Amino acid sequence: MRLEKRWDLGKERTIAFVAEVQNVTLSKEARAYNCSGTQIGSTNSTTCSVTALGPITLPSVGVEALF
């Protein structure tokens, strides 16, 4: 998510205040997949599990200037 407010400072000049957040939905991140397989006769079976991390969110605040 990004919020931005921009002001004109004359011809071809602007300044902006910017606030951003990465992973605003607070989703967990998949860190590793562990899969193991077995074979019974001619049938294969695979089971996987996910190791999750987080949620990790990264906020950011800044100023942009264009001249």
All heavy atoms as TSV, in Angstrom:
chain	resi	resn	atom	element	x	y	z
A	1	MET	N	N	0.845	-1.150	0.000
A	1	MET	CA	C	0.000	0.000	0.000
A	1	MET	C	C	0.905	1.231	0.000
A	1	MET	O	O	1.924	1.257	0.677
A	1	MET	CB	C	-0.900	-0.005	1.236
A	1	MET	CG	C	-1.829	1.188	1.270
A	1	MET	SD	S	-3.042	1.120	2.573
A	1	MET	CE	C	-2.049	1.558	3.961
A	2	ARG	N	N	0.510	2.233	-0.782
A	2	ARG	CA	C	1.296	3.471	-0.878
A	2	ARG	C	C	0.352	4.661	-0.820
A	2	ARG	O	O	-0.647	4.712	-1.536
A	2	ARG	CB	C	2.084	3.494	-2.181
A	2	ARG	CG	C	2.881	4.759	-2.402
A	2	ARG	CD	C	3.612	4.687	-3.745
A	2	ARG	NE	N	4.222	5.947	-4.095
A	2	ARG	CZ	C	5.531	6.153	-4.179
A	2	ARG	NH1	N	6.362	5.168	-3.946
A	2	ARG	NH2	N	6.005	7.329	-4.521
A	3	LEU	N	N	0.677	5.612	0.040
A	3	LEU	CA	C	-0.039	6.881	0.104
A	3	LEU	C	C	0.938	7.985	-0.255
A	3	LEU	O	O	2.075	7.995	0.217
A	3	LEU	CB	C	-0.587	7.121	1.515
A	3	LEU	CG	C	-1.573	6.095	2.041
A	3	LEU	CD1	C	-1.877	6.368	3.499
A	3	LEU	CD2	C	-2.830	6.090	1.220
A	4	GLU	N	N	0.484	8.915	-1.102
A	4	GLU	CA	C	1.372	9.972	-1.571
A	4	GLU	C	C	0.603	11.282	-1.677
A	4	GLU	O	O	-0.519	11.317	-2.167
A	4	GLU	CB	C	1.936	9.594	-2.937
A	4	GLU	CG	C	2.860	10.618	-3.529
A	4	GLU	CD	C	3.441	10.149	-4.856
A	4	GLU	OE1	O	3.705	8.953	-5.015
A	4	GLU	OE2	O	3.632	11.007	-5.730
A	5	LYS	N	N	1.213	12.348	-1.208
A	5	LYS	CA	C	0.670	13.697	-1.376
A	5	LYS	C	C	1.738	14.528	-2.058
A	5	LYS	O	O	2.865	14.652	-1.577
A	5	LYS	CB	C	0.298	14.312	-0.019
A	5	LYS	CG	C	-0.158	15.745	-0.084
A	5	LYS	CD	C	-1.401	15.922	-0.931
A	5	LYS	CE	C	-1.799	17.388	-0.951
A	5	LYS	NZ	N	-2.765	17.702	-1.950
A	6	ARG	N	N	1.396	15.108	-3.244
A	6	ARG	CA	C	2.371	15.823	-4.064
A	6	ARG	C	C	1.970	17.287	-4.183
A	6	ARG	O	O	0.806	17.620	-4.342
A	6	ARG	CB	C	2.429	15.184	-5.446
A	6	ARG	CG	C	3.499	15.753	-6.345
A	6	ARG	CD	C	3.643	14.935	-7.613
A	6	ARG	NE	N	4.008	13.546	-7.359
A	6	ARG	CZ	C	5.270	13.122	-7.193
A	6	ARG	NH1	N	6.269	13.974	-7.246
A	6	ARG	NH2	N	5.512	11.849	-6.985
A	7	TRP	N	N	2.971	18.182	-4.102
A	7	TRP	CA	C	2.768	19.620	-4.261
A	7	TRP	C	C	3.629	20.127	-5.415
A	7	TRP	O	O	4.784	19.736	-5.548
A	7	TRP	CB	C	3.160	20.379	-2.995
A	7	TRP	CG	C	2.314	20.070	-1.809
A	7	TRP	CD1	C	1.144	20.662	-1.467
A	7	TRP	CD2	C	2.585	19.106	-0.791
A	7	TRP	NE1	N	0.659	20.122	-0.303
A	7	TRP	CE2	C	1.530	19.163	0.136
A	7	TRP	CE3	C	3.607	18.184	-0.574
A	7	TRP	CZ2	C	1.467	18.348	1.253
A	7	TRP	CZ3	C	3.544	17.378	0.540
A	7	TRP	CH2	C	2.486	17.460	1.434
A	8	ASP	N	N	3.085	21.017	-6.232
A	8	ASP	CA	C	3.839	21.670	-7.301
A	8	ASP	C	C	4.583	22.872	-6.733
A	8	ASP	O	O	4.009	23.662	-5.983
A	8	ASP	CB	C	2.905	22.141	-8.420
A	8	ASP	CG	C	2.339	20.977	-9.210
A	8	ASP	OD1	O	3.030	19.952	-9.312
A	8	ASP	OD2	O	1.202	21.102	-9.704
A	9	LEU	N	N	5.844	23.010	-7.096
A	9	LEU	CA	C	6.671	24.121	-6.624
A	9	LEU	C	C	7.060	25.055	-7.766
A	9	LEU	O	O	8.057	25.747	-7.679
A	9	LEU	CB	C	7.936	23.602	-5.938
A	9	LEU	CG	C	7.723	22.721	-4.718
A	9	LEU	CD1	C	9.056	22.205	-4.209
A	9	LEU	CD2	C	6.998	23.484	-3.627
A	10	GLY	N	N	6.312	25.044	-8.805
A	10	GLY	CA	C	6.647	25.846	-9.973
A	10	GLY	C	C	6.736	24.959	-11.185
A	10	GLY	O	O	6.356	23.790	-11.166
A	11	LYS	N	N	7.256	25.529	-12.257
A	11	LYS	CA	C	7.346	24.794	-13.512
A	11	LYS	C	C	8.350	23.637	-13.395
A	11	LYS	O	O	9.517	23.845	-13.074
A	11	LYS	CB	C	7.776	25.758	-14.624
A	11	LYS	CG	C	7.686	25.181	-15.991
A	11	LYS	CD	C	8.011	26.223	-17.047
A	11	LYS	CE	C	7.850	25.635	-18.427
A	11	LYS	NZ	N	8.120	26.631	-19.457
A	12	GLU	N	N	7.880	22.405	-13.633
A	12	GLU	CA	C	8.692	21.180	-13.619
A	12	GLU	C	C	9.342	20.891	-12.269
A	12	GLU	O	O	10.378	20.229	-12.206
A	12	GLU	CB	C	9.756	21.228	-14.722
A	12	GLU	CG	C	9.186	21.287	-16.121
A	12	GLU	CD	C	10.265	21.259	-17.171
A	12	GLU	OE1	O	11.430	20.951	-16.848
A	12	GLU	OE2	O	9.938	21.547	-18.339
A	13	ARG	N	N	8.779	21.367	-11.167
A	13	ARG	CA	C	9.298	21.069	-9.828
A	13	ARG	C	C	8.160	20.620	-8.926
A	13	ARG	O	O	7.124	21.267	-8.866
A	13	ARG	CB	C	9.965	22.290	-9.215
A	13	ARG	CG	C	11.220	22.707	-9.907
A	13	ARG	CD	C	11.849	23.848	-9.198
A	13	ARG	NE	N	13.088	24.227	-9.862
A	13	ARG	CZ	C	13.892	25.168	-9.430
A	13	ARG	NH1	N	13.582	25.854	-8.348
A	13	ARG	NH2	N	15.001	25.438	-10.079
A	14	THR	N	N	8.384	19.495	-8.254
A	14	THR	CA	C	7.389	18.989	-7.305
A	14	THR	C	C	8.099	18.404	-6.090
A	14	THR	O	O	9.272	18.021	-6.146
A	14	THR	CB	C	6.498	17.899	-7.926
A	14	THR	OG1	O	7.305	16.795	-8.303
A	14	THR	CG2	C	5.722	18.412	-9.123
A	15	ILE	N	N	7.360	18.314	-4.992
A	15	ILE	CA	C	7.833	17.632	-3.793
A	15	ILE	C	C	6.674	16.773	-3.295
A	15	ILE	O	O	5.507	17.161	-3.422
A	15	ILE	CB	C	8.332	18.622	-2.719
A	15	ILE	CG1	C	9.053	17.866	-1.615
A	15	ILE	CG2	C	7.209	19.462	-2.175
A	15	ILE	CD1	C	9.891	18.741	-0.720
A	16	ALA	N	N	6.982	15.594	-2.769
A	16	ALA	CA	C	5.935	14.668	-2.350
A	16	ALA	C	C	6.300	14.024	-1.025
A	16	ALA	O	O	7.461	13.717	-0.763
A	16	ALA	CB	C	5.716	13.600	-3.402
A	17	PHE	N	N	5.305	13.811	-0.192
A	17	PHE	CA	C	5.422	13.028	1.031
A	17	PHE	C	C	4.878	11.642	0.723
A	17	PHE	O	O	3.785	11.508	0.162
A	17	PHE	CB	C	4.632	13.673	2.172
A	17	PHE	CG	C	4.548	12.815	3.394
A	17	PHE	CD1	C	5.636	12.706	4.241
A	17	PHE	CD2	C	3.396	12.116	3.686
A	17	PHE	CE1	C	5.565	11.905	5.371
A	17	PHE	CE2	C	3.317	11.315	4.804
A	17	PHE	CZ	C	4.397	11.204	5.656
A	18	VAL	N	N	5.616	10.580	1.078
A	18	VAL	CA	C	5.247	9.219	0.723
A	18	VAL	C	C	5.280	8.336	1.968
A	18	VAL	O	O	6.230	8.391	2.744
A	18	VAL	CB	C	6.219	8.636	-0.331
A	18	VAL	CG1	C	5.845	7.212	-0.686
A	18	VAL	CG2	C	6.253	9.507	-1.566
A	19	ALA	N	N	4.223	7.524	2.155
A	19	ALA	CA	C	4.182	6.505	3.207
A	19	ALA	C	C	3.809	5.182	2.544
A	19	ALA	O	O	2.839	5.112	1.795
A	19	ALA	CB	C	3.171	6.874	4.271
A	20	GLU	N	N	4.603	4.134	2.801
A	20	GLU	CA	C	4.377	2.824	2.194
A	20	GLU	C	C	4.412	1.742	3.262
A	20	GLU	O	O	5.102	1.873	4.267
A	20	GLU	CB	C	5.456	2.497	1.167
A	20	GLU	CG	C	5.477	3.389	-0.035
A	20	GLU	CD	C	6.593	3.025	-0.990
A	20	GLU	OE1	O	7.716	2.711	-0.537
A	20	GLU	OE2	O	6.335	3.051	-2.195
A	21	VAL	N	N	3.689	0.646	3.010
A	21	VAL	CA	C	3.735	-0.534	3.870
A	21	VAL	C	C	3.757	-1.765	2.976
A	21	VAL	O	O	2.892	-1.927	2.117
A	21	VAL	CB	C	2.524	-0.603	4.827
A	21	VAL	CG1	C	2.592	-1.866	5.682
A	21	VAL	CG2	C	2.454	0.625	5.712
A	22	GLN	N	N	4.747	-2.624	3.159
A	22	GLN	CA	C	4.823	-3.907	2.462
A	22	GLN	C	C	4.132	-4.957	3.325
A	22	GLN	O	O	4.279	-4.959	4.543
A	22	GLN	CB	C	6.281	-4.320	2.236
A	22	GLN	CG	C	7.046	-3.390	1.343
A	22	GLN	CD	C	6.580	-3.467	-0.091
A	22	GLN	OE1	O	6.226	-4.518	-0.589
A	22	GLN	NE2	N	6.571	-2.333	-0.753
A	23	ASN	N	N	3.382	-5.858	2.722
A	23	ASN	CA	C	2.635	-6.925	3.395
A	23	ASN	C	C	1.594	-6.348	4.355
A	23	ASN	O	O	1.499	-6.730	5.513
A	23	ASN	CB	C	3.566	-7.903	4.118
A	23	ASN	CG	C	2.850	-9.185	4.506
A	23	ASN	OD1	O	1.763	-9.472	4.050
A	23	ASN	ND2	N	3.480	-9.954	5.371
A	24	VAL	N	N	0.783	-5.439	3.864
A	24	VAL	CA	C	-0.245	-4.786	4.670
A	24	VAL	C	C	-1.327	-5.773	5.112
A	24	VAL	O	O	-2.022	-5.530	6.096
A	24	VAL	CB	C	-0.833	-3.572	3.916
A	24	VAL	CG1	C	-1.751	-3.986	2.802
A	24	VAL	CG2	C	-1.539	-2.636	4.867
A	25	THR	N	N	-1.466	-6.918	4.443
A	25	THR	CA	C	-2.465	-7.923	4.815
A	25	THR	C	C	-1.974	-8.858	5.917
A	25	THR	O	O	-2.711	-9.741	6.352
A	25	THR	CB	C	-2.863	-8.764	3.599
A	25	THR	OG1	O	-1.706	-9.428	3.096
A	25	THR	CG2	C	-3.500	-7.908	2.520
A	26	LEU	N	N	-0.743	-8.676	6.374
A	26	LEU	CA	C	-0.135	-9.479	7.443
A	26	LEU	C	C	-0.141	-10.978	7.115
A	26	LEU	O	O	-0.403	-11.822	7.950
A	26	LEU	CB	C	-0.825	-9.221	8.782
A	26	LEU	CG	C	-0.772	-7.776	9.275
A	26	LEU	CD1	C	-1.570	-7.634	10.556
A	26	LEU	CD2	C	0.650	-7.313	9.477
A	27	SER	N	N	0.190	-11.306	5.874
A	27	SER	CA	C	0.266	-12.709	5.441
A	27	SER	C	C	1.579	-13.322	5.913
A	27	SER	O	O	2.604	-12.652	5.981
A	27	SER	CB	C	0.203	-12.796	3.919
A	27	SER	OG	O	-1.001	-12.255	3.450
A	28	LYS	N	N	1.541	-14.611	6.219
A	28	LYS	CA	C	2.766	-15.325	6.580
A	28	LYS	C	C	3.560	-15.637	5.320
A	28	LYS	O	O	2.992	-15.833	4.254
A	28	LYS	CB	C	2.432	-16.614	7.319
A	28	LYS	CG	C	1.890	-16.375	8.700
A	28	LYS	CD	C	1.726	-17.674	9.430
A	28	LYS	CE	C	1.251	-17.393	10.842
A	28	LYS	NZ	N	1.190	-18.636	11.626
A	29	GLU	N	N	4.878	-15.677	5.447
A	29	GLU	CA	C	5.769	-15.967	4.325
A	29	GLU	C	C	6.206	-17.430	4.393
A	29	GLU	O	O	6.586	-17.915	5.455
A	29	GLU	CB	C	7.012	-15.073	4.391
A	29	GLU	CG	C	6.715	-13.590	4.435
A	29	GLU	CD	C	6.104	-13.066	3.159
A	29	GLU	OE1	O	6.412	-13.611	2.084
A	29	GLU	OE2	O	5.304	-12.128	3.245
A	30	ALA	N	N	6.140	-18.133	3.259
A	30	ALA	CA	C	6.630	-19.508	3.196
A	30	ALA	C	C	8.152	-19.485	3.199
A	30	ALA	O	O	8.782	-18.844	2.371
A	30	ALA	CB	C	6.111	-20.201	1.950
A	31	ARG	N	N	8.748	-20.154	4.170
A	31	ARG	CA	C	10.200	-20.168	4.308
A	31	ARG	C	C	10.813	-21.438	3.734
A	31	ARG	O	O	11.896	-21.419	3.163
A	31	ARG	CB	C	10.573	-20.041	5.782
A	31	ARG	CG	C	12.048	-19.842	6.036
A	31	ARG	CD	C	12.314	-19.612	7.501
A	31	ARG	NE	N	11.968	-20.775	8.288
A	31	ARG	CZ	C	12.851	-21.562	8.878
A	31	ARG	NH1	N	14.123	-21.306	8.779
A	31	ARG	NH2	N	12.456	-22.599	9.574
A	32	ALA	N	N	10.104	-22.566	3.874
A	32	ALA	CA	C	10.642	-23.836	3.371
A	32	ALA	C	C	9.499	-24.804	3.103
A	32	ALA	O	O	8.465	-24.755	3.761
A	32	ALA	CB	C	11.608	-24.438	4.380
A	33	TYR	N	N	9.698	-25.669	2.127
A	33	TYR	CA	C	8.766	-26.745	1.820
A	33	TYR	C	C	9.483	-28.059	2.088
A	33	TYR	O	O	10.573	-28.293	1.580
A	33	TYR	CB	C	8.326	-26.697	0.353
A	33	TYR	CG	C	7.469	-25.497	0.026
A	33	TYR	CD1	C	8.040	-24.333	-0.460
A	33	TYR	CD2	C	6.098	-25.540	0.205
A	33	TYR	CE1	C	7.262	-23.232	-0.762
A	33	TYR	CE2	C	5.308	-24.446	-0.089
A	33	TYR	CZ	C	5.894	-23.293	-0.568
A	33	TYR	OH	O	5.118	-22.205	-0.866
A	34	ASN	N	N	8.888	-28.914	2.894
A	34	ASN	CA	C	9.456	-30.219	3.207
A	34	ASN	C	C	8.539	-31.282	2.617
A	34	ASN	O	O	7.382	-31.415	3.017
A	34	ASN	CB	C	9.582	-30.418	4.717
A	34	ASN	CG	C	10.484	-29.379	5.351
A	34	ASN	OD1	O	11.542	-29.091	4.825
A	34	ASN	ND2	N	10.055	-28.801	6.449
A	35	CYS	N	N	9.051	-32.029	1.654
A	35	CYS	CA	C	8.256	-33.053	0.994
A	35	CYS	C	C	8.910	-34.420	1.166
A	35	CYS	O	O	10.139	-34.545	1.115
A	35	CYS	CB	C	8.118	-32.749	-0.500
A	35	CYS	SG	S	7.233	-31.224	-0.843
A	36	SER	N	N	8.068	-35.429	1.382
A	36	SER	CA	C	8.570	-36.795	1.460
A	36	SER	C	C	7.629	-37.680	0.663
A	36	SER	O	O	6.425	-37.455	0.607
A	36	SER	CB	C	8.649	-37.269	2.911
A	36	SER	OG	O	7.359	-37.252	3.497
A	37	GLY	N	N	8.181	-38.667	0.028
A	37	GLY	CA	C	7.388	-39.551	-0.815
A	37	GLY	C	C	7.555	-40.996	-0.409
A	37	GLY	O	O	8.589	-41.400	0.113
A	38	THR	N	N	6.502	-41.764	-0.617
A	38	THR	CA	C	6.545	-43.203	-0.369
A	38	THR	C	C	5.964	-43.911	-1.579
A	38	THR	O	O	5.124	-43.373	-2.299
A	38	THR	CB	C	5.733	-43.585	0.888
A	38	THR	OG1	O	4.391	-43.149	0.728
A	38	THR	CG2	C	6.318	-42.968	2.139
A	39	GLN	N	N	6.403	-45.144	-1.776
A	39	GLN	CA	C	5.891	-45.937	-2.881
A	39	GLN	C	C	5.398	-47.263	-2.322
A	39	GLN	O	O	6.131	-47.981	-1.655
A	39	GLN	CB	C	6.972	-46.192	-3.927
A	39	GLN	CG	C	6.456	-46.930	-5.131
A	39	GLN	CD	C	7.496	-47.044	-6.226
A	39	GLN	OE1	O	8.638	-46.627	-6.059
A	39	GLN	NE2	N	7.091	-47.613	-7.349
A	40	ILE	N	N	4.127	-47.538	-2.593
A	40	ILE	CA	C	3.530	-48.808	-2.193
A	40	ILE	C	C	3.095	-49.505	-3.472
A	40	ILE	O	O	2.142	-49.096	-4.119
A	40	ILE	CB	C	2.326	-48.582	-1.251
A	40	ILE	CG1	C	2.776	-47.838	0.007
A	40	ILE	CG2	C	1.677	-49.911	-0.882
A	40	ILE	CD1	C	1.654	-47.395	0.901
A	41	GLY	N	N	3.824	-50.505	-3.834
A	41	GLY	CA	C	3.554	-51.201	-5.091
A	41	GLY	C	C	3.826	-50.273	-6.258
A	41	GLY	O	O	4.927	-49.756	-6.420
A	42	SER	N	N	2.801	-50.025	-7.082
A	42	SER	CA	C	2.959	-49.129	-8.226
A	42	SER	C	C	2.367	-47.742	-7.955
A	42	SER	O	O	2.257	-46.928	-8.853
A	42	SER	CB	C	2.295	-49.747	-9.462
A	42	SER	OG	O	0.902	-49.886	-9.217
A	43	THR	N	N	1.975	-47.473	-6.708
A	43	THR	CA	C	1.358	-46.196	-6.347
A	43	THR	C	C	2.364	-45.334	-5.596
A	43	THR	O	O	3.003	-45.789	-4.650
A	43	THR	CB	C	0.123	-46.421	-5.457
A	43	THR	OG1	O	-0.775	-47.297	-6.117
A	43	THR	CG2	C	-0.575	-45.111	-5.145
A	44	ASN	N	N	2.501	-44.057	-6.030
A	44	ASN	CA	C	3.377	-43.112	-5.353
A	44	ASN	C	C	2.524	-42.154	-4.524
A	44	ASN	O	O	1.462	-41.716	-4.947
A	44	ASN	CB	C	4.195	-42.298	-6.360
A	44	ASN	CG	C	5.178	-43.162	-7.110
A	44	ASN	OD1	O	5.721	-44.102	-6.556
A	44	ASN	ND2	N	5.399	-42.842	-8.368
A	45	SER	N	N	3.027	-41.781	-3.361
A	45	SER	CA	C	2.328	-40.834	-2.490
A	45	SER	C	C	3.343	-39.815	-1.983
A	45	SER	O	O	4.403	-40.173	-1.482
A	45	SER	CB	C	1.690	-41.574	-1.308
A	45	SER	OG	O	1.121	-40.649	-0.421
A	46	THR	N	N	3.014	-38.544	-2.143
A	46	THR	CA	C	3.904	-37.473	-1.695
A	46	THR	C	C	3.152	-36.586	-0.708
A	46	THR	O	O	2.026	-36.175	-0.956
A	46	THR	CB	C	4.387	-36.615	-2.871
A	46	THR	OG1	O	5.037	-37.458	-3.815
A	46	THR	CG2	C	5.344	-35.532	-2.415
A	47	THR	N	N	3.801	-36.289	0.417
A	47	THR	CA	C	3.226	-35.410	1.434
A	47	THR	C	C	4.168	-34.233	1.625
A	47	THR	O	O	5.375	-34.421	1.794
A	47	THR	CB	C	3.058	-36.151	2.771
A	47	THR	OG1	O	2.286	-37.330	2.536
A	47	THR	CG2	C	2.377	-35.289	3.796
A	48	CYS	N	N	3.614	-33.016	1.586
A	48	CYS	CA	C	4.423	-31.810	1.762
A	48	CYS	C	C	3.894	-30.981	2.930
A	48	CYS	O	O	2.689	-30.917	3.161
A	48	CYS	CB	C	4.407	-30.949	0.504
A	48	CYS	SG	S	5.178	-31.749	-0.914
A	49	SER	N	N	4.817	-30.348	3.638
A	49	SER	CA	C	4.435	-29.405	4.690
A	49	SER	C	C	5.219	-28.107	4.472
A	49	SER	O	O	6.295	-28.110	3.898
A	49	SER	CB	C	4.720	-29.976	6.076
A	49	SER	OG	O	6.113	-30.170	6.250
A	50	VAL	N	N	4.632	-27.007	4.918
A	50	VAL	CA	C	5.225	-25.681	4.732
A	50	VAL	C	C	5.676	-25.140	6.069
A	50	VAL	O	O	4.931	-25.173	7.051
A	50	VAL	CB	C	4.207	-24.711	4.095
A	50	VAL	CG1	C	4.801	-23.324	3.947
A	50	VAL	CG2	C	3.724	-25.235	2.765
A	51	THR	N	N	6.907	-24.630	6.125
A	51	THR	CA	C	7.396	-23.916	7.302
A	51	THR	C	C	7.200	-22.435	7.035
A	51	THR	O	O	7.734	-21.891	6.076
A	51	THR	CB	C	8.889	-24.217	7.549
A	51	THR	OG1	O	9.053	-25.621	7.672
A	51	THR	CG2	C	9.382	-23.526	8.796
A	52	ALA	N	N	6.378	-21.786	7.881
A	52	ALA	CA	C	6.027	-20.378	7.664
A	52	ALA	C	C	6.791	-19.467	8.615
A	52	ALA	O	O	7.219	-19.875	9.699
A	52	ALA	CB	C	4.532	-20.184	7.846
A	53	LEU	N	N	6.947	-18.225	8.204
A	53	LEU	CA	C	7.639	-17.204	8.975
A	53	LEU	C	C	6.771	-15.951	8.966
A	53	LEU	O	O	6.213	-15.570	7.952
A	53	LEU	CB	C	8.996	-16.898	8.344
A	53	LEU	CG	C	9.840	-15.798	8.975
A	53	LEU	CD1	C	10.336	-16.248	10.338
A	53	LEU	CD2	C	11.021	-15.479	8.079
A	54	GLY	N	N	6.696	-15.299	10.100
A	54	GLY	CA	C	6.026	-13.996	10.093
A	54	GLY	C	C	4.704	-13.982	10.794
A	54	GLY	O	O	4.408	-14.855	11.566
A	55	PRO	N	N	3.946	-12.969	10.515
A	55	PRO	CA	C	4.002	-12.043	9.395
A	55	PRO	C	C	5.071	-10.969	9.563
A	55	PRO	O	O	5.346	-10.526	10.667
A	55	PRO	CB	C	2.616	-11.415	9.368
A	55	PRO	CG	C	2.145	-11.483	10.774
A	55	PRO	CD	C	2.761	-12.727	11.355
A	56	ILE	N	N	5.663	-10.585	8.456
A	56	ILE	CA	C	6.671	-9.530	8.428
A	56	ILE	C	C	6.094	-8.354	7.649
A	56	ILE	O	O	5.670	-8.507	6.509
A	56	ILE	CB	C	7.969	-10.017	7.754
A	56	ILE	CG1	C	8.562	-11.184	8.532
A	56	ILE	CG2	C	8.962	-8.877	7.620
A	56	ILE	CD1	C	9.728	-11.842	7.841
A	57	THR	N	N	6.052	-7.183	8.275
A	57	THR	CA	C	5.595	-5.972	7.591
A	57	THR	C	C	6.725	-4.955	7.593
A	57	THR	O	O	7.496	-4.872	8.541
A	57	THR	CB	C	4.359	-5.357	8.270
A	57	THR	OG1	O	4.654	-5.156	9.646
A	57	THR	CG2	C	3.159	-6.241	8.153
A	58	LEU	N	N	6.838	-4.198	6.522
A	58	LEU	CA	C	7.896	-3.209	6.387
A	58	LEU	C	C	7.297	-1.836	6.085
A	58	LEU	O	O	6.913	-1.560	4.955
A	58	LEU	CB	C	8.858	-3.604	5.265
A	58	LEU	CG	C	9.591	-4.925	5.450
A	58	LEU	CD1	C	10.346	-5.285	4.185
A	58	LEU	CD2	C	10.521	-4.855	6.625
A	59	PRO	N	N	7.208	-0.967	7.101
A	59	PRO	CA	C	6.735	0.394	6.843
A	59	PRO	C	C	7.875	1.279	6.341
A	59	PRO	O	O	9.048	1.045	6.641
A	59	PRO	CB	C	6.244	0.869	8.203
A	59	PRO	CG	C	7.053	0.085	9.180
A	59	PRO	CD	C	7.351	-1.236	8.514
A	60	SER	N	N	7.525	2.291	5.564
A	60	SER	CA	C	8.520	3.219	5.024
A	60	SER	C	C	7.880	4.604	4.885
A	60	SER	O	O	6.748	4.721	4.442
A	60	SER	CB	C	8.987	2.725	3.664
A	60	SER	OG	O	9.835	3.660	3.057
A	61	VAL	N	N	8.629	5.636	5.268
A	61	VAL	CA	C	8.178	7.015	5.133
A	61	VAL	C	C	9.287	7.789	4.436
A	61	VAL	O	O	10.469	7.604	4.736
A	61	VAL	CB	C	7.875	7.650	6.514
A	61	VAL	CG1	C	7.477	9.094	6.375
A	61	VAL	CG2	C	6.789	6.866	7.225
A	62	GLY	N	N	8.927	8.661	3.492
A	62	GLY	CA	C	9.963	9.400	2.782
A	62	GLY	C	C	9.447	10.630	2.085
A	62	GLY	O	O	8.261	10.936	2.094
A	63	VAL	N	N	10.382	11.347	1.467
A	63	VAL	CA	C	10.093	12.548	0.703
A	63	VAL	C	C	10.727	12.386	-0.672
A	63	VAL	O	O	11.863	11.938	-0.770
A	63	VAL	CB	C	10.665	13.799	1.411
A	63	VAL	CG1	C	10.451	15.042	0.570
A	63	VAL	CG2	C	10.046	13.976	2.781
A	64	GLU	N	N	9.968	12.719	-1.713
A	64	GLU	CA	C	10.479	12.698	-3.080
A	64	GLU	C	C	10.467	14.121	-3.640
A	64	GLU	O	O	9.534	14.863	-3.414
A	64	GLU	CB	C	9.604	11.817	-3.979
A	64	GLU	CG	C	9.654	10.361	-3.669
A	64	GLU	CD	C	8.774	9.549	-4.598
A	64	GLU	OE1	O	8.010	10.137	-5.394
A	64	GLU	OE2	O	8.848	8.324	-4.529
A	65	ALA	N	N	11.527	14.465	-4.349
A	65	ALA	CA	C	11.589	15.782	-4.991
A	65	ALA	C	C	11.966	15.596	-6.453
A	65	ALA	O	O	12.869	14.816	-6.777
A	65	ALA	CB	C	12.607	16.663	-4.293
A	66	LEU	N	N	11.283	16.297	-7.343
A	66	LEU	CA	C	11.584	16.263	-8.766
A	66	LEU	C	C	11.931	17.668	-9.218
A	66	LEU	O	O	11.182	18.624	-8.987
A	66	LEU	CB	C	10.378	15.757	-9.564
A	66	LEU	CG	C	9.910	14.360	-9.220
A	66	LEU	CD1	C	8.619	14.037	-9.944
A	66	LEU	CD2	C	10.963	13.329	-9.580
A	67	PHE	N	N	13.090	17.819	-9.865
A	67	PHE	CA	C	13.552	19.126	-10.344
A	67	PHE	C	C	13.896	19.050	-11.803
A	67	PHE	O	O	14.288	18.069	-12.323
A	67	PHE	CB	C	14.769	19.603	-9.555
A	67	PHE	CG	C	14.484	19.850	-8.120
A	67	PHE	CD1	C	14.720	18.890	-7.156
A	67	PHE	CD2	C	13.924	21.062	-7.726
A	67	PHE	CE1	C	14.459	19.121	-5.828
A	67	PHE	CE2	C	13.663	21.305	-6.387
A	67	PHE	CZ	C	13.929	20.339	-5.446
